[in-house]
Amino acid sequence: MANDLVIRAARAEDADAIVNMARALALAVDDPPPLLDAKSLLAAAIGPDRWGDCLVAEAESRPVGYVLVCRIFEAHTAQRRLWIADLFVNPEARAAGVGQRLMQAVAARAVAQGCDAICWDLWRENRAGEAFYRRLRAEEITDLAPYRLTGEALRALAAA
């Protein structure tokens, strides 16, 4: 698989495959199934007004993995970063270098855009993911605590 693997920008015709992988990712990390369809994926991750960029790993002319990245800029540090929102490789394509190639593509993009880092969240129970990232020499950020504002709390703050 590694010989014919291509990492490229996602295209409209990839939308159904990416939606299926996003659903598999949600299931794997115990999240509810995403309220995502091909049309909303096209608008959010592939279209001209997208929130992030989606790259696809293609083998044998079909998507076998994807990564979705978003740009971040922190004024107080003047640093640019890329945030990995999703990284997923189909189970049958794992251990063949697909995840590493997707991460290499993100790293190359980060360097080209003058970023100082790539960041992401890792579900604490994902031991295989943790081992994968450690092989890449990624470091766990221990001095930051992730926070989230969702649901009613988000709506209440917005309405205040």
KELUM-340883 format. One record per residue (C-alpha): residue number from 1; residue in three letters; y, x, z. Coordinates in Angstrom, 3 decimals, always signed. Layout:
BEGIN
+-----+-----+----------+----------+----------+
|   i |  aa |        Y |        X |        Z |
+-----+-----+----------+----------+----------+
| NUM | ALA |        Y |        X |        Z |
...
+-----+-----+----------+----------+----------+
This chain:
BEGIN
+-----+-----+----------+----------+----------+
|   i |  aa |        Y |        X |        Z |
+-----+-----+----------+----------+----------+
|   1 | MET |   +0.000 |   +0.000 |   +0.000 |
|   2 | ALA |   +2.459 |   +2.790 |   +0.797 |
|   3 | ASN |   +2.407 |   +4.015 |   -2.810 |
|   4 | ASP |   +3.531 |   +0.728 |   -4.345 |
|   5 | LEU |   +5.812 |   -0.351 |   -1.495 |
|   6 | VAL |   +9.392 |   -1.158 |   -2.507 |
|   7 | ILE |  +12.242 |   -1.863 |   -0.098 |
|   8 | ARG |  +14.958 |   -3.929 |   -1.740 |
|   9 | ALA |  +17.632 |   -6.518 |   -1.079 |
|  10 | ALA |  +16.217 |   -9.986 |   -0.614 |
|  11 | ARG |  +16.592 |  -12.328 |   -3.561 |
|  12 | ALA |  +16.666 |  -16.115 |   -3.782 |
|  13 | GLU |  +13.039 |  -16.224 |   -4.890 |
|  14 | ASP |  +12.033 |  -14.492 |   -1.621 |
|  15 | ALA |  +13.445 |  -17.267 |   +0.569 |
|  16 | ASP |  +10.213 |  -19.217 |   +1.132 |
|  17 | ALA |   +8.263 |  -16.058 |   +2.020 |
|  18 | ILE |  +10.995 |  -14.914 |   +4.428 |
|  19 | VAL |  +11.127 |  -18.349 |   +6.080 |
|  20 | ASN |   +7.345 |  -18.194 |   +6.588 |
|  21 | MET |   +7.627 |  -14.700 |   +8.105 |
|  22 | ALA |  +10.498 |  -15.854 |  +10.360 |
|  23 | ARG |   +8.283 |  -18.675 |  +11.595 |
|  24 | ALA |   +5.448 |  -16.213 |  +12.253 |
|  25 | LEU |   +7.880 |  -13.963 |  +14.141 |
|  26 | ALA |   +9.044 |  -16.873 |  +16.312 |
|  27 | LEU |   +5.437 |  -17.733 |  +17.097 |
|  28 | ALA |   +4.621 |  -14.102 |  +17.924 |
|  29 | VAL |   +7.462 |  -13.807 |  +20.453 |
|  30 | ASP |   +6.939 |  -17.243 |  +21.965 |
|  31 | ASP |  +10.163 |  -18.724 |  +20.562 |
|  32 | PRO |  +10.320 |  -22.263 |  +19.240 |
|  33 | PRO |   +9.855 |  -22.508 |  +15.462 |
|  34 | PRO |  +13.171 |  -21.810 |  +13.744 |
|  35 | LEU |  +15.083 |  -24.681 |  +12.224 |
|  36 | LEU |  +15.196 |  -22.722 |   +9.013 |
|  37 | ASP |  +14.518 |  -23.626 |   +5.430 |
|  38 | ALA |  +15.001 |  -21.729 |   +2.193 |
|  39 | LYS |  +18.436 |  -23.247 |   +1.555 |
|  40 | SER |  +19.845 |  -22.275 |   +4.961 |
|  41 | LEU |  +18.301 |  -18.802 |   +4.695 |
|  42 | LEU |  +19.965 |  -18.321 |   +1.317 |
|  43 | ALA |  +23.332 |  -19.252 |   +2.802 |
|  44 | ALA |  +22.953 |  -17.172 |   +5.964 |
|  45 | ALA |  +21.230 |  -14.021 |   +4.751 |
|  46 | ILE |  +21.251 |  -13.739 |   +0.976 |
|  47 | GLY |  +24.232 |  -15.668 |   -0.426 |
|  48 | PRO |  +27.837 |  -14.537 |   -0.935 |
|  49 | ASP |  +29.029 |  -15.846 |   +2.478 |
|  50 | ARG |  +26.085 |  -14.416 |   +4.403 |
|  51 | TRP |  +26.208 |  -13.400 |   +8.056 |
|  52 | GLY |  +23.963 |  -10.406 |   +7.548 |
|  53 | ASP |  +21.904 |   -8.550 |   +4.994 |
|  54 | CYS |  +18.216 |   -9.107 |   +4.441 |
|  55 | LEU |  +15.925 |   -6.419 |   +3.062 |
|  56 | VAL |  +12.397 |   -7.139 |   +1.896 |
|  57 | ALA |   +9.366 |   -4.883 |   +1.803 |
|  58 | GLU |   +7.466 |   -5.741 |   -1.357 |
|  59 | ALA |   +3.902 |   -4.674 |   -2.133 |
|  60 | GLU |   +1.842 |   -5.844 |   -5.075 |
|  61 | SER |   +4.821 |   -7.948 |   -6.236 |
|  62 | ARG |   +5.051 |  -10.009 |   -3.039 |
|  63 | PRO |   +7.102 |   -9.759 |   +0.174 |
|  64 | VAL |   +5.071 |   -8.349 |   +3.070 |
|  65 | GLY |   +7.902 |   -7.765 |   +5.538 |
|  66 | TYR |  +11.606 |   -8.148 |   +6.067 |
|  67 | VAL |  +14.484 |   -6.938 |   +8.178 |
|  68 | LEU |  +17.717 |   -8.789 |   +8.791 |
|  69 | VAL |  +20.738 |   -6.706 |   +9.837 |
|  70 | CYS |  +24.283 |   -7.592 |  +10.840 |
|  71 | ARG |  +27.342 |   -5.388 |  +11.219 |
|  72 | ILE |  +29.032 |   -4.804 |  +14.582 |
|  73 | PHE |  +32.330 |   -3.085 |  +15.331 |
|  74 | GLU |  +33.466 |   -2.247 |  +18.867 |
|  75 | ALA |  +37.213 |   -1.671 |  +19.150 |
|  76 | HIS |  +36.989 |   +0.031 |  +22.544 |
|  77 | THR |  +34.709 |   +2.753 |  +21.148 |
|  78 | ALA |  +35.841 |   +2.553 |  +17.499 |
|  79 | GLN |  +32.159 |   +2.638 |  +16.599 |
|  80 | ARG |  +30.326 |   +0.831 |  +13.846 |
|  81 | ARG |  +26.750 |   -0.231 |  +14.401 |
|  82 | LEU |  +24.090 |   -2.230 |  +12.658 |
|  83 | TRP |  +22.283 |   -4.891 |  +14.656 |
|  84 | ILE |  +18.709 |   -5.710 |  +13.706 |
|  85 | ALA |  +18.323 |   -9.443 |  +14.193 |
|  86 | ASP |  +14.753 |   -9.641 |  +12.840 |
|  87 | LEU |  +12.086 |   -7.152 |  +11.829 |
|  88 | PHE |   +8.713 |   -8.504 |  +10.795 |
|  89 | VAL |   +5.712 |   -7.225 |   +8.870 |
|  90 | ASN |   +2.827 |   -9.488 |   +7.934 |
|  91 | PRO |   -0.248 |   -8.647 |  +10.023 |
|  92 | GLU |   -2.319 |   -7.574 |   +6.996 |
|  93 | ALA |   +0.400 |   -5.068 |   +6.024 |
|  94 | ARG |   +0.816 |   -3.454 |   +9.442 |
|  95 | ALA |   -0.152 |   +0.159 |  +10.100 |
|  96 | ALA |   +0.586 |   +0.987 |   +6.459 |
|  97 | GLY |   +4.123 |   +2.316 |   +6.921 |
|  98 | VAL |   +5.928 |   -0.925 |   +6.040 |
|  99 | GLY |   +7.862 |   -1.194 |   +9.314 |
| 100 | GLN |   +8.812 |   +2.466 |   +9.166 |
| 101 | ARG |  +10.082 |   +2.102 |   +5.592 |
| 102 | LEU |  +12.161 |   -0.937 |   +6.571 |
| 103 | MET |  +13.639 |   +1.003 |   +9.499 |
| 104 | GLN |  +14.339 |   +3.983 |   +7.217 |
| 105 | ALA |  +16.237 |   +1.678 |   +4.862 |
| 106 | VAL |  +18.314 |   +0.332 |   +7.748 |
| 107 | ALA |  +18.959 |   +3.873 |   +9.006 |
| 108 | ALA |  +20.081 |   +4.991 |   +5.547 |
| 109 | ARG |  +22.392 |   +1.990 |   +5.325 |
| 110 | ALA |  +23.797 |   +2.747 |   +8.795 |
| 111 | VAL |  +24.507 |   +6.378 |   +7.890 |
| 112 | ALA |  +26.104 |   +5.366 |   +4.576 |
| 113 | GLN |  +28.360 |   +2.870 |   +6.397 |
| 114 | GLY |  +29.458 |   +5.420 |   +9.001 |
| 115 | CYS |  +27.575 |   +3.807 |  +11.871 |
| 116 | ASP |  +26.771 |   +5.715 |  +15.024 |
| 117 | ALA |  +23.708 |   +3.626 |  +15.913 |
| 118 | ILE |  +21.289 |   +0.852 |  +15.096 |
| 119 | CYS |  +20.631 |   -1.619 |  +17.908 |
| 120 | TRP |  +18.154 |   -4.453 |  +18.518 |
| 121 | ASP |  +16.372 |   -6.466 |  +21.187 |
| 122 | LEU |  +12.684 |   -6.095 |  +21.887 |
| 123 | TRP |  +10.616 |   -8.799 |  +23.529 |
| 124 | ARG |   +9.325 |   -7.095 |  +26.680 |
| 125 | GLU |   +5.734 |   -8.224 |  +26.068 |
| 126 | ASN |   +5.649 |   -6.669 |  +22.593 |
| 127 | ARG |   +3.739 |   -3.494 |  +23.437 |
| 128 | ALA |   +2.947 |   -2.713 |  +19.794 |
| 129 | GLY |   +6.646 |   -2.999 |  +18.943 |
| 130 | GLU |   +7.559 |   -0.767 |  +21.866 |
| 131 | ALA |   +5.084 |   +1.889 |  +20.718 |
| 132 | PHE |   +6.372 |   +1.624 |  +17.142 |
| 133 | TYR |   +9.996 |   +2.154 |  +18.210 |
| 134 | ARG |   +9.058 |   +5.047 |  +20.503 |
| 135 | ARG |   +7.348 |   +6.760 |  +17.530 |
| 136 | LEU |  +10.688 |   +6.475 |  +15.735 |
| 137 | ARG |  +12.295 |   +8.178 |  +18.772 |
| 138 | ALA |  +14.309 |   +5.079 |  +19.688 |
| 139 | GLU |  +15.601 |   +4.973 |  +23.235 |
| 140 | GLU |  +15.698 |   +2.016 |  +25.568 |
| 141 | ILE |  +19.182 |   +1.146 |  +26.754 |
| 142 | THR |  +18.876 |   +0.885 |  +30.505 |
| 143 | ASP |  +22.539 |   +0.693 |  +31.489 |
| 144 | LEU |  +23.169 |   -2.588 |  +29.651 |
| 145 | ALA |  +21.874 |   -6.037 |  +30.532 |
| 146 | PRO |  +21.424 |   -8.571 |  +27.744 |
| 147 | TYR |  +23.250 |  -11.861 |  +28.248 |
| 148 | ARG |  +23.250 |  -15.071 |  +26.287 |
| 149 | LEU |  +25.324 |  -18.242 |  +26.348 |
| 150 | THR |  +23.545 |  -21.195 |  +24.741 |
| 151 | GLY |  +23.164 |  -24.945 |  +24.731 |
| 152 | GLU |  +25.251 |  -27.003 |  +27.107 |
| 153 | ALA |  +26.884 |  -23.934 |  +28.687 |
| 154 | LEU |  +28.063 |  -22.774 |  +25.246 |
| 155 | ARG |  +29.380 |  -26.232 |  +24.340 |
| 156 | ALA |  +31.097 |  -26.633 |  +27.723 |
| 157 | LEU |  +32.891 |  -23.309 |  +27.377 |
| 158 | ALA |  +33.958 |  -24.130 |  +23.822 |
| 159 | ALA |  +35.331 |  -27.496 |  +24.949 |
| 160 | ALA |  +37.164 |  -26.097 |  +27.998 |
+-----+-----+----------+----------+----------+
